[in-house]
Amino acid sequence: MPSSEQALLDVADLCVSYPTSTGGIFTKPSSFQAVKGASFSVKRGQTVGLVGESGSGKSTIGKAILKLTPSESGRIIYDGTEISSLSEKSFLPFRKRIQTIFQDPYASLNPRLNVGAIVAEPLIVHEPELSRSEREEKVASLLVKVGLPADAMSRYPHQFSGGQRQRICIARALSSRPEFIICDECVSALDVSVQAQIANLLQDLQDEYGITYLFIAHDLAVVEHMSHEVVVMQAGQIVEKGTAEEIYNEPKTEYTRKLLDAVPKMPSLLA
Ligand SMILES: Nc1ncnc2c1ncn2[C@@H]1O[C@H](COP(=O)(O)OP(=O)(O)OP(=O)(O)O)[C@@H](O)[C@H]1O
């Protein structure tokens, strides 16, 4: 099949449940199924927007891909390898290839480390052969690449704005030269104009390095501009998927129409 030949990520019939109670002597353990048979793929070098209202299971899919939460059933195939069934040790090489950027850049940056040390961390793990000066050179060029001054290295996260902190997170994610980045609501906390700047940066990085994104968001305006394809989730199920144009111009479900109606129009975004 041509589409799966090009797919870097193939998710098939994925189900994920969270335990809600471990049970007692007289009661069975119970669980809540957050993802109910989700199937979609992400083509290499492209962006899939994963949208849906809060609690629909978007982040759970991201966590299952990263093996931060176990899959109950189904398959997650990354570049031809079924990763959902790999042991933690066998999954290790994929931790370098698949990175993630979260919503709250401040919470995901260690306040006690300066920016140079934060961005260098993955390099120490993934490229231990680099000398200290080579590492510093790489960190400086990564910071410039994401639009921060090279002297940002010696400063601390609290000295930066929200948008700048998200740029630090992007530099850190880039430092292991990933093929695939899961952006989980990574612009949601930012002002609209800053959202556009970060979205533009992510797109420039895609053009330059061919990075593939799974872009999780409840904000359809950002997703529309970022995504080649859009997957719509409702209560753990995929209710619609298609090209961004199809989803935005001819939504097939009432749910998608409601999501679109809730979006304030932002014509200047990414203009
Ligand atoms: N660790 C957990 N234990 C139990 N239930 C969880 C856990 N994490 C998430 N859930 C539940 O699973 C469902 C899906 O959550 P998930 O975070 O994947 O949704 P989401 O679409 O990403 O929403 P949001 O944008 O609000 O994060 C929700 O009902 C949530 O309450």
The ligand as an SDF file (V2000), in Angstrom:
LIG
                    3D

 31 33  0  0  0  0  0  0  0  0999 V2000
   -3.0620    8.6500   34.4380 N   0  0  0  0  0  0  0  0  0  0  0  0
   -4.3730    8.5900   34.2280 C   0  0  0  0  0  0  0  0  0  0  0  0
   -5.1790    7.8140   35.0240 N   0  0  0  0  0  0  0  0  0  0  0  0
   -6.5100    7.7510   34.8170 C   0  0  0  0  0  0  0  0  0  0  0  0
   -7.1420    8.4030   33.8280 N   0  0  0  0  0  0  0  0  0  0  0  0
   -6.4100    9.1890   33.0080 C   0  0  0  0  0  0  0  0  0  0  0  0
   -4.9970    9.3140   33.1750 C   0  0  0  0  0  0  0  0  0  0  0  0
   -4.5280   10.1590   32.2210 N   0  0  0  0  0  0  0  0  0  0  0  0
   -5.6210   10.5290   31.5020 C   0  0  0  0  0  0  0  0  0  0  0  0
   -6.7300    9.9460   31.9710 N   0  0  0  0  0  0  0  0  0  0  0  0
   -8.0950   10.0940   31.4370 C   0  0  0  0  0  0  0  0  0  0  0  0
   -8.0910    9.6350   30.1000 O   0  0  0  0  0  0  0  0  0  0  0  0
   -8.8870   10.4810   29.2730 C   0  0  0  0  0  0  0  0  0  0  0  0
   -8.0650   10.9870   28.1190 C   0  0  0  0  0  0  0  0  0  0  0  0
   -7.0860   11.8680   28.6460 O   0  0  0  0  0  0  0  0  0  0  0  0
   -6.0360   12.6070   27.6840 P   0  0  0  0  0  0  0  0  0  0  0  0
   -5.1280   13.4190   28.5440 O   0  0  0  0  0  0  0  0  0  0  0  0
   -5.4360   11.6250   26.7620 O   0  0  0  0  0  0  0  0  0  0  0  0
   -7.0090   13.5580   26.8590 O   0  0  0  0  0  0  0  0  0  0  0  0
   -6.6690   14.7930   25.9580 P   0  0  0  0  0  0  0  0  0  0  0  0
   -7.5470   14.7070   24.7610 O   0  0  0  0  0  0  0  0  0  0  0  0
   -5.2080   14.8680   25.7010 O   0  0  0  0  0  0  0  0  0  0  0  0
   -7.1630   15.9870   26.8440 O   0  0  0  0  0  0  0  0  0  0  0  0
   -6.3610   17.2780   27.3690 P   0  0  0  0  0  0  0  0  0  0  0  0
   -6.1960   18.1460   26.1610 O   0  0  0  0  0  0  0  0  0  0  0  0
   -7.2690   17.8690   28.3950 O   0  0  0  0  0  0  0  0  0  0  0  0
   -5.0700   16.7570   27.9380 O   0  0  0  0  0  0  0  0  0  0  0  0
   -9.4580   11.5550   30.1740 C   0  0  0  0  0  0  0  0  0  0  0  0
  -10.7420   11.2040   30.5660 O   0  0  0  0  0  0  0  0  0  0  0  0
   -8.5160   11.5640   31.3520 C   0  0  0  0  0  0  0  0  0  0  0  0
   -9.1810   11.9730   32.5260 O   0  0  0  0  0  0  0  0  0  0  0  0
  1  2  1  0
  2  3  1  0
  2  7  2  0
  3  4  2  0
  4  5  1  0
  5  6  2  0
  6  7  1  0
  6 10  1  0
  7  8  1  0
  8  9  2  0
  9 10  1  0
 10 11  1  0
 11 12  1  0
 11 30  1  0
 12 13  1  0
 13 14  1  0
 13 28  1  0
 14 15  1  0
 15 16  1  0
 16 17  2  0
 16 18  1  0
 16 19  1  0
 19 20  1  0
 20 21  2  0
 20 22  1  0
 20 23  1  0
 23 24  1  0
 24 25  2  0
 24 26  1  0
 24 27  1  0
 28 29  1  0
 28 30  1  0
 30 31  1  0
M  END
$$$$
